[in-house]
Amino acid sequence: MSENENSVNKLKCVICGDKANGKNFDAFTCDSCKAFFRRNALLNVIYYCPFRVTPCVITPFTRKFCRACRLKKCFDVGMKKDKILSEERRKMRVKRFKNGLQDMNKLQNSSLDVDILDKHFVANNDNQELPNKQIAKTDNYFIINRFLKDISYDYENRFELEVMPIVRPITDYLNNFNENEGKYMSELISARDLIKRPTAQVCGEANDFVDVINLFNIATDQEVRKIIEMIKNLSSFTKTNLTDQMKLITYGTIQMAILFALPEYDLKQQSINVCIESLWKTKVNFNIFKDIKPYLFEANTNFYHNMYIECDNDYIVQTLLMIIILFNPNRPKLENKSYVKLQQYVYMHLLLRYLQLKFQSECMAKEKFDKLLKCLKFLTTLEKMFVKNSLEDKHKDCGELLTEIKNIRIKDNAYNY
C-alpha cells in the first residue's frame, strides 16, 4: 500500500471521528455527516439541543442524538452550504452520469488537441490574400463585405491571444482572471464599449402593428451595423477566414441585435424602447401582438422576461452571451467549424469564469450559467419569428444590410435558420 493510500485511510471525520471518505463541502467527513449536512444546511429551521449541553460530544454513536450541535459543529469546522448542489443541479448531474458524461466533458472531448488545432488555425489564416476561389464565394455579400473591407489580415503583426486551457477545472474562483482570460476579457469589453447604447429620451409609443414591424426592421438594421463594428475588433473573429466571417454575420447578428436591446426592456409593462438613429426612442408594448400575432407576443415575452431576470442588467454577461451566439458552429456552410466551435467554448469558459468570480460560489455560478444558456433557446425562437414577419414581406423596408441577409438566407435555403 502506498504512502498516499495510508494517509487517506488514516483520515477521520472532523465531525464525529468516524473514518472519513474524503473532502466534502470543504471538510473531511464520513458519509453519514456528509449526508446530514446536505439534508439540513439549507433548511430554514432552528434546532435546539435536547440535552441543554453546549456543545454535545459528537461521536459515531451519538451523532444522531442532537442535530443542533452536530450542525453547529459542521459550520464551525468550515463546511460550506454554498457547495451543496440544488435539486435541479443534482438531477442534471445524475442524468449526465447515467449517460456516461461528467461536468465539462463536452469541452474536454472537443479540445483535447488545443495546441495542435491552434497551430492549424494560424497556418490556415496566414494565407489571407483571398484567392479567386474565395472571392467567388463572397459575390453575394456586397453590403457585408463593405463593413469588413478595412480588417487587417496581417497576422504576423496581429495582437495574438493564446488559447486558454479551457479544459482546466475552474476551482480558483476566489481569485481574478488569469493572464490569458484577462486578455480576452479586456479586448471584448473594449470592443463592446464602441457600441454603448444611446441615452435618447422616449418620445412616443407605436400602436400600429405594421409600424412596429417597420420600426423593428430599421432599428435592427442599424444595430447589426454597430455589432459588425464591434466584432471587427475581436482577434478571434478576424482570425476566421473571410467566408466564415460572412456566414457568422449573416446568421448570428440578428440574434445578437435582439439580445443587445435587452437593457431597453421594461419587465413590469412588458414593453421595449426601440431606438432610431440615436436621436429618439419609441415605446413598443408587446400587447400589440396579442390579438394579431399571438406567437410573436409569446416569443418576445418568453425571451425578454427570462433573459432580463437571469442577466440581471449585467453588461458583461450580456456581452459574453452575444459572442457565444456569434460563434455558433452549427451555422450553415461554415468552412472551418472546428475553429468556430473552439472560440464558442472559449467564451463559454469566460462566462462561467466570470460568474464564479461574481458569485464566489461554483455551485451558484454553474446554476446561473445553465439558466442563461437555456434562455438562448427562447432567443432562437424569437429570431425565427422576427425573420418570418420582418424579412418575408418584400414591401417592408428592411434596410440594405438586412435585405442582403434575407437574400443570402434564401440562397442558402436557410431562411428561418
N, C-alpha and C positions, 0 to 999 in steps of 0.2 A: 504494500500500500504506500502511495506517495506521501510526501510531507504535506502537500496541499489537501489531500483527502483526509489525512489525520486531523488537520486543523479544522476542517469543516465538521467532521464527526464530533469534535470536542465542543462545538458551539452550543450554548444554552440559550433558551428563550429568555429575553430580558424582562419578561412579564412574570412568568410562573416558574422558570428554572428548568422546564422540560427541554428535551432535545430540540434544537432549532432546525428548521428545514431550509433556512435561507433568509435573505433580507426581504421583508415585506412592509410596504408603506414606510420605508426609511428606517426600519429597525429589525434586528434579528429576532425572529419569533418562531414559535411552533405553529403547526397547522390550526390548532384549536384557538389560539389567541389571534391568529390572522383572521380566521372566520368570525370571531367575536367582534373584532374591530370593524370589519367590513359591514356587519349587520347593525352595529349600534352607533358608530361615529357620526353618521349623517342624520340620525333621528333627532327630532326636536323634542327630546324627552329628558327630564331631570330625574336622575336616580338618587336614591337615598340609601345610606349604609344601614342595614337592618340590625347591625351589632353595635352601632354607636361608637365604633372604634375607628380612629383615623391615624394611619391607614390600616386596612386589614392586611394580613400577611397572605400574599397570593402564591400558592403552590399548585402543582399538578392536581392535588387532591381538593384544595379549597377554591380553586379558580372559578367554580360555578356557583359559589355561595353568595358573592357580593358583586353585582355588576357595577355599582357606583365606584368602588375602589379599584376594580380591575380596569375600568375605562379611564379613570383618572391616571392610573399608572401608565396606560398606553400613551396618553398625551404627554405625560411627564418625561418619558424616555425618548420622545421625539417622533412618534408615529404621526403621519400627516394624512388628514382626511381628504385633502385635495388630490391624493394619489389613488383614491378609490374610483373605479370606473362607474359611470352612470349605468342604469339598466339598459339604455339604448346602446352604449358602447360595449357592454358585456355581451349583448346579443350579437352585435356585429362581430366581435372577436370570436365568439363560438362559431358563427357562420363561416368566418374565414378559416378557422381551424379545421372545420369539417371538410372544407374544400381543399385542404392541404396548403393554405396560404398563411402567411404571417404579416404583421404590420409592415408596410413599406415594401412588400415583396415585389410589387409591380415595378417599383423604381429600381430595385436591385437587378431583377431579370432583364430590364431594358437598358441597363447602363453598366454591365459588367466590364466592358472594354471601353470605358470613357476616354482614356488617354488615346487609344488607337483610333476611336471614332473622331476625336478632336483633330488628330493629325490628318485624318482622311478629309474632314471638312475643310481645313485650312488649305490642303493640297488642291481640293476641288475649286476653291474660291480664289486661288492665286491667279487663275487664268480668267480674268473678268474683262477681256477685250470684246465680249459679246459677239461671237462668230455669227455668220449669216443664218445658221440654223436657229440660233436663239432669237435673233431679231425677227425672224419669220413668226415665231410664237407670240410676239408682242404686238403684232399688227393691229389687233382689235383693242389695244389699250392706249388709245391716243391721249385721253384726259389723264388717266392714272400715270402714264409714262411722263407726262409733263410735270407731275409732282415729284417724280423720282429722278429726274434728269440731273439734278445737282448733287446726287450722292457720290461721294468719292469712293473709288474702287481701288485705291492704293493700299492694299492690305499689308504691305511690308511696313508702312509708316503708321498704320491704324493703331489706335489705343487698344491693346489686346486685353481681353478678360479671360483669365484661366477658368477652365471648367471646375466648379467646386465639387468636392466629394459628396454628391447628393445621396450616396448610399450610406453615409455615416449616420448612425443613430444620433438623434438630437437630444442630448441629456443635459447640456450646459446652458439651460435656459435662463439661469440667473446672470449670465454674462452677456456681453454685447456680441454683435455680428463679428465673424472672423474677417480676415483681410479680403478674401475673395467675395464673400457675401456683401461686405461693405462697398466694394467697387460696383457690383451690380446695383445695389440699392441707391447709391449716390448718383449713378448715371440715370437710373429710372426716375428718381424724384426730380432731377434737373430737367429731364425731358418733359415730365408732366407739368412742371412749373411754366413751361412755354404756352400752355393752353388752359390757364386758370379760367374758371367760369366768370362771366361778366357780372357786374353789380347793378345792372339796369333795373328800373322800377317796373312793377306790374301796371300796365296801362289799360287793361280791359280783359274781357272774357269772351271766348269763342263759343257760340251757341249753335252753329250750323255744322252738320256732320261733314259735308264736303269741304267747308272752310277749315275744319280741324285737320282733315287728311292732307290738304294742301299745305297747311301750316307745318305739320309734321314733315312733309316732303322737303320743304325749303330749309327747315331747321336741321334735318338730318344731313342734307347735302352739305351744309355749312360745317356741321360737327365732324363729318367724315374728313373734310379737308384739313381741319385742325388736327385730327387724330393722325393723319398721314404725316403731318409736320412733326408730331411728337415721336412717332416710331422711327422716323428717319434718323433720329438722334440716338438710337439704340444700336450698339455694336452687334448684338445678337440678331437684329433684323438686317442690318446692312451686310452681314456675312452670308445671308441667304442668297442663293442665286436669283437673278432677276425674274425668271419665270415664276418661281415660288413666291417672290415678293408680290407679284401681281395677283396670284391666287389668294394669298393671305389677306390682302387688301380687299379683294372682291367679295370674299366670303366671311370676313371677320369684322370689318369696320362698322357695319350697320349695328351688329350686336354690341360693339364697343361704344358706339354713339348712344344707344339706348341706356347702357349702364352709366355712361358719362353724365346723363341727365338726372341721375338718382338724387343729387342734392336738391333738385327743384321740386321733388315730390312732397306733397302735404298729406301726412298719414291720416289726420282727422277728417279732412274734407275729401279724401280720395281724388285729388287733383294734382296737376303738374303745371309748372310755368314753362312755357316754350319761348326761347329767346331767339330773336331775329336780328342779325347784323350788330349785335351787342348794344343796340340802341334802346330796345323796349322788350318787355315780356308780356305774353298773353296767357291768361289762365285757361286751362282746359280741364273741365271736370269729367271724370271718366263715366259719370252717369249718363252722359250724352250718347254713349254706346249701348246702354242697357236695352232699349227697345229696338234700335235699328240693327245693331250688330252685337248681340249678347256675348258671343265668343270673344269679341275684342275687349269688352268690359272685363270678362273673366281673365283673359290673358294679361291685361295691364295690371289689374288689381292683384292677381296672384304673384306676379313678378315683383312689382314695386313694393307691395306690402311686406312680403317676406324678405326681400333683399334690404329694404330700408331698416327693418328691425335687426337683421343679422349684421349688416355693415356698420350700424350704429354711428353713422356720419363720420366714419374713419377714412380719411383721404388716402392713406397708404394702402389699406385693404382694397379699396375701390380701384386704385391704380394697378396693383398686382393682379387683381381679377381681370382687368382689361387686357393685360398682356398674356395671361393664361388663355383667354379667349382667342387672342390673335394667333398664338402658336398651337392651333388645333391640327394635329397630324391627320385628321380624318377629312380635311378639305379635299374636294375633287381635284384630280390630276396634278397632285404635287409630285415633283421630280425627286426630292430628297426628303422623304417623310421621316427618316431616322434623325436628321438634324433638327427638324421642326419638333419632333417628339421629345428630343433631348432638351431643347430650350423650354418647352412647356413644363417639363419636370423640374428644371432649374428654378423657374418662377413659382411653381407649386411648393418647392422646398423653401423658397424665400418667404412665401406666405405663411407656411407652418412655423417657420423660424421666428417670424415677426410676432405671430400670435403667442408663441411661447414666451417671448420677451415681454409682451404686453400683459398677459395674464399671470405670468410667473407660475404657471401650472401646466404640465404636459397634458394632463387629462382634459382640462378645460380648453386648451388650445386645439387638441385633436377633435374635440366635440364641435367647437366653433368652425374649424376647418371643414369638417364633413357637412355641416349645415350650409355653409357658404357655397360649396360645390353643388349641393342639391339645388340651390336657388338658380344655378345656371341652367338647369333643365327648364325652368319657367321662362328663362330668357330665350332659349331656343324656340319654344312655342310662340312667344310674343313676336320674335323676329319673323317667323313664318307668316303670322297674321299680318304683320306690317308689310311684308313683301307682297302678300296677296292683295291688300287693299290700297297700297301706295304706289306699287310699280306696275300692276297689271293693266290699269286703265290708261290708255295712250293719251287721253285728253287731260290727264292731271299733270301739272308741271312738277317734274321730279328734279329739275336741275341737271346740267350736263353730266356731272360726275355720277349721280345716282342713275341717270338714264344709261350710261355706259355700263355700270354694274349690272343693271337689268338685262341689257343686251348680251353681256358675257355669260350670265347665268342661263339665259335661254339657249345660247350657242353650246354651252356645256351640258345641256339637258339636266340642269340642276337648279331650276328656277326657284323652288321652295327649299333649297338645301339649308 
